[in-house]
């Protein structure tokens, strides 16, 4: 009887654990999104300077869930998306040591980026991307700037967006939440 109880307990526990395990939505990235990286690929080796002078590298981000938001002050879609990123992602996770969000500003000088950040009233870090080198590590030459790349704690790219679509944005928020629970 005791063996039966233990066996039933283990089965129920295992089924319960599997029921709570959610998977990241499988997402086929349309070719017109203009990415040169792929889902499942390791994050490319990059180095970027934040507006406060801090240097961030791929290596320094290992072990964290990372959101790279590609942006520019002249981008109207970026401006539409940034308040949502601030409210729905950054303010929710900014104190989590296992999360990093960096806005990568495409090819603009430091003073312009600082002014842009202030105008947009975002508090998450922005990085300089002189010559759009980081941008073109992720996207094709000539591709539009509004995009987000989500990287898991092992350094793998797990989710990518293009433009600001509310359903895609909400799914991205859920992916980040799920990755942080793991």
Secondary structure, DSSP 8 states (H G I E B T S, - for coil): -HHHHHHHHHHHHHHHHHHH----------GGG-BSS-TTSB----EEEETTS-EEEHHHHTTSEEEEEEE-TT-HHHHHHHHHHIIIIIHHHTT-TTEEEEEEEET--HHHHHHHHHHHT--SEEEEEGGGHHHHHHB-TT--S-EEEEE-TTSBEEEEEES--HHHHHHHHHHHHHHHH-
